[in-house]
């Protein structure tokens, strides 16, 4: 069994990144490369083992290498660079050990508060730790290769990559004016794309405000919560903000679900205040919170499918309750909320991830069309591009049938009578997917 990526990540090419994660596919030889790495470690061929291991982590977009990992051999040392968002991890490997580091910022620009934060972070890390040399504050990893295996090195490298990326974004957000180092690999977004995203955010915030005003005057806290949380999840998944924008949005979502002793009404009020601040954000400030980058590791560990199925079931029961109590205006929002919540909170295998993304495309045709994608649903005509949708689902499922013979493309089983019925049937089919290996 392939422990690293339970499913080969053969996804339909996208022109833009969506959500948090790699947004790319691994090599078709990923499992074979991993096995070769394991065998080389067993035979103490350390440098060859690492070469195979790094090749197994390489990812591709439209069959073009993303260069998320670069390796070179020099004088019996394997030098490597790993890219993870705004972090660049560099290091080398000898027969005896591995060394890796990520430069965060200049030591001379660090305030006392930042230094204190860095010290606190060391207590939260398992493998890596912060230190400073004569010029920079760095995150560092040192590991010996005596009993090394691909599994043993995966998690330390993942830790330094994910935490260097997160901490650089967090530090830029929390310590105003601080300059980050080694971010020349980040790519700016086109102004036209930024304008599309900005306009989409403004339009949706206005629509949410109008919808809240139309809700029943009594007992509407639950409906408000769906509208507000869905807005933040949608912004995160479709727009993919970074830096201060991302940090504050994720903090608001986290606080909403962690504050046990606060009322729903109070938490809704906090979300509305924050969303109003987003609405007041001008285009220049908005644009400063975006970049495109290459990623090597997913942020979230794989979630058992049973957990996702349970969440879908609970959500569909809530929809049934609102429908029976004639609160039909909130139902389309909950159908969108289900996908965004799962994509935000769960570590998904590539099949489910791409299927849910397809549903998101169908539910947001105007936005995707503005980015250059074909419409899968016509809002004015309330009609579906049925053949395209069925074909898209088949393209997602088909590459995995050799391994998971009980998987079935379910496009023909969907209910195309309305968008609500379609979404409902889509989630039921997601629950029915069988990934058992025969």
N, C-alpha and C positions, 0 to 999 in steps of 0.2 A: 504493500500500500504506500502511496506517495504521501508522506507525512507533511511535506511543505505546502503543497497546494492540492487538496483532495481532488480537485477537478482541473483538467487542462483548461487554461484560460483562453479559449478560442472564441473571442467575442466579435460581434459585428463592428466594423470600424466606425468610430465617431470622430467628428471634426473638432470637437471641443471636449475638455474635461468636465465631468459632472460629479458632484459629491466628493467625498473624501476617500482616497485610496489610490491604487496604482493607475487605473484607467488605461490599461494596456494588457497585452497578452504575453505569457511566458513562451519560451522556446518549445517547439513541438518535441524536442529531445530532453525536456527538463527532467523527467523521471530517470531516463537513462544516464544523464549527466550526474544526477544526484547519486545513483548507484555506483557509478565509476569513482566518484569522490569518496564514497564510503570504502570501497575496495582499496583505493590508493592510501587512505589513512591506515587501513589495516596492515598494509605492507610497508608502512612508514615512509612512503613517498609523499612527504608533506607538501612540497610546493606544487606537485602535480595534482594532489588532492584538492588544494585550494583553487587551482585553476579550473578544475571541473566544477567545484562548488560555486565559484563566482559566475561561471557560464550558465549554471542552472538558475541563477537569479536574474539574468539578463531579460529585459522585456522589450516588446516591439509594438509599433503602431503602423498599421497597414503594411506589415511585413518588413518595415524599416527599423533597424535597431535604434533604441532611444539613448544608447550610450549611458545608461544609468549606472553601469559599472565599467571602469576602464582599468586594465591590468597591463603591466610591462615587467619584463624580467631583466634585472641588472645585477651582475656580479653575485650570483647565488642568492639574490633577494627578489621576491615577488612584490613589486610595488602596486598599490591599488588606490582607486578613487571611487567612492560611492556617493551618489547624489540622492538626497531625500528632501524634497521641497526646497526651503531656503538654506539647508545644511549641505555642506560639502565635507565628507569624511575622507581623509587621506591616511595612508599607512603603508607598512611593509611587513613581509612575512619571511622569516628564516626557517631553517629546519627545526629550530628550538622554540621560537615564540612568534607571536603576532603583536604588533603595535599599531594603534589607530588613534587619530585625534581629529577634533573639529574645532576650528577657531570661531569664537563667538564675537568678541569685541576687543578693543584695545584696553589694556590694563590701566593706562593713564586716564581714560575717560570714565572709568567705573566709580560710581559714588559709593559711600558707605552702605547705603541701603541695598544697592545691587550686590555688593560683596557679601552682605549678610544673607541675601536671597540665595546666592550661589552656594554658600556654606550649608544652608538648610537643604538645598537640593541634593547634596551629597548623601544625606541620610535617607533619601528616598530612592536612590539608585542601587541596583544589585551588582552590576559588573563594572560600569564606567564610573568615573569620578572627575570632578572639576579641579583644576589647578591653574596656576599662572606662571608663565616664564617671564623673561625680562621685558616682553612687549605685549603679549596677548593673554586673555583669559580663554582657556581651552577645556573642552570635555575630552577625556582620555580613556583609552582602553588598553590593557596589557593582559595577554593570555599566553600560557605556555602550551606547547603542542605535544606533550608527553603522551596523553591518552585522548587525543583529539578525534572527534567524529563530526560529520556535517551537522547533526543535531546540537552538539555541544557549542559550536561556534555560531550557529544561526541566531540564538537568542541574545548573546552579548552584542553582536553586530547590529541586531535589530534595536536593542536598547539604546546604543549610542546614536544611531541614526534618528530614531523617533524623538528622542529627548533633545538632541541638538536642534532639530527642526522646530519642535514645540517651544523650546526655551528661547530661541532667537526671535520667534514671533511674539512670545509673551513679553520678553524684555523690551522689544521695540514698542509694544503697546503700553507697558507700565512705566517705563523710564524715558520720559519725553526728551527728545533731542539726541538720544544715544545712537551712535553710528554702528551698524552691523558690519562685520568683515566677511569677505569671501562670499559675496552674493552676485558676482558678475554673471553667473550662469542663469540667473532669473530672466525670464522673457516678459517684456511689456505686452499688454493686450492692445489690440488695435482700437483706435478711438471710436470707430463705428460700433464695434462690439460692446465697448463700455457704455455707449449711449443707449444701445438696445437694452442692456441689463439695467441701466439706471431708470429708463422709462418704464420698463416692466415692473420694477420695484415700486415706483411711484404709483403706477396704475393699480397695482394690487393692494397697496395700502389704502388708497382711496376707496376701493371696492369693499374692503373689509370694514372700514369705518361706516360706510353706507349700510352694509348688511347688519352690523351691530345695532344701528338705529332702528332697523325693522324688526328686531327680535321682540318676542313678548316681554312685557314690562316685568312680569313676575317669573321667577325660577328660570333665568336665562344664563346663569353662570357657566354651566356646562357647555352650552352652545358657544358662548364667548370664548371659552378656553380652547375649543376646537378651532375656531376662526383665527385666534391669535397665535397659537402654537403652530398651526399649519402654515401661517405666513412666515414664521421664522425658519421652520424646516424647509419650506419651499425656497426661500432666499438662499439658505445654505447649500441646498442641493443643486439648484439651477444656476445660481450666480457664482457660487464658490468664492466668497470673499476671503481675504487673508488679513493678517496683521490685527490692528485694533478692532476693525469691524467683526472679524471672526471671533476674537477673544471675548468681546462683550456679548455677542449673540450667544455663544456657547455657554457663557456664564449665566445669562438670563434663563436659558433653558434648564441648566443644571439646578439653579436656585428654585425654579418652579417646582421641580419634582423632589427636591430635598427638604424643603421647608414644611415639615409635617404639622407644625402648630399654627400655620397661617391659613386663613380662609381662602377659598377659591376666588372670592370677590377681590380680596386684597392682592392676590397673586395676579389676577387678571388686570388690575389697575396698574401694577408694575410693568406688565408686558405692554399695555397701551401707552404708557409714558415712554418706554423705550422705542416702540414702533413709531411714535410721533417724532422722536429724535431722528430716526432713520429718514422719515419723510422730510424733515427740515435740512438734511444733509445736502450740501450743494454738490454739483457734478465734480468739481475739482477734488474735494475731500473724498468723495466716493471713489474716484479713479485711483487715488493713492493707495487703496487697499486691495489691489489686484495684481497678480502676476501669474504666469504659467511656469511650471517647473516639472522636473522629472522625479519620479518616486520609485523606490525599490521595495519598500515594505508597507504592508497594509497596517493601518492604525489599530484596528480592532481584531481580536482573536476570533476564530471561527465560532459561530453560535450554532448550537444544535437546532436542526430544523423543527423539532418538536416545540421549541420555545416560540419560534416565529409562527407556527401553525396555531398555537394557543392564543397568541396576540391577535391574529387575524380572526379567529373564532369569537373572541371577546368583543372585538370591534364590530363585527357583523351583528352580534346580538344587540349592541348599543344602537346600531342603525335601525334594527327591527323595532326597538323600543320607541325611538323618535318617530318612526313611520306610523306605528300604531297609535301614538299620541298626537299625530297630525302636525309634527314639527318638521315638515318636509324640506324647508329651506336650508336646513343644516346638513342634509344627507349628502349632497355632492361634495361638500367640504370634507366630510369624514372619509369618503371614498378616496380622496386625494391624500388625506392625512395618513392613512394606513401605510401607503407606499413610502412617503417621506419619513415617517417614524422608523420603519424597518431599515431603510437605507441609511438613516442617521445613526441608529443605535446598535444594529446587528452586524456581525461579521458574516457576510454571505458568500456562498460559493458562486462562481461566475455565471452559472446557468440562471439561478434565481435572481442574481443582481441584474443581469441583462434583461430578463423577462420583466422585472419590476420597472426598469428604465423604459422599456417599450410601453408599458402602461402609462408612465409619466408623460411620455411623448404624446400618446393619444389624448390624455387629459389636458394637455397644454399646447394645442396645435399652433396657435398664433405665435407663441414665443419661439418654438422650434422652427417654424416657417421663416421667421425673421432672421434666424441664424443660418438659413440655407438648407433646411431639411424638408423633405416632402411631407405634405400633410397626411396624417393617418386618420384624421377626423375633421369633418367640415362642420363648424359650429352653427353656421347659418342654416345649412340644409339638414343638420343633425344626422349626417350620414357618415358611414365608415368606409375607408379604403380597405374593404374586406379582404381582397386577394393579397394585397401587400402585407396586411397584418398576419394572415395565415402563413404566408411565405416567410415572414420575419421570424415567427415562432418556430417554424420548421428549421430555419437556418441556425437558430440558437440551440435547439435540441439535438439535431442530427450529428454534430461532431462527437457527441458523448455516448451515442447508442452502442458503440462497440464495447464499451466498458460497463455501461448501465443499461442493460437490455430491457428493463421494465419502464424506462422513460418513454413517454409518448408525447408527440406534438399534439396539442389540444386545440388548435385554432378552429377546427370545424365544430367543436363542442361549445364555443362561446355564444352568448346571447347578444346579438347585434341590434336588438329592438330599440335600445336607448343607451345613453352613456352610463347611467346608473346601473342598469341591468348588465351591461357589458362589464363594468368594473366588478360587480358582485360575482359574476360567473368567472371572471379572470382570477380573483382571489381563491375561489373554490378549487379551480384547476391547479393553482400554485400549491394548495394544501395537498392535492392528490398526487403530486409528483413523487415518484418512487426512485430513490437513488441506491437501492440495494444492489450489491454486486452478486451476480449469479455465478 
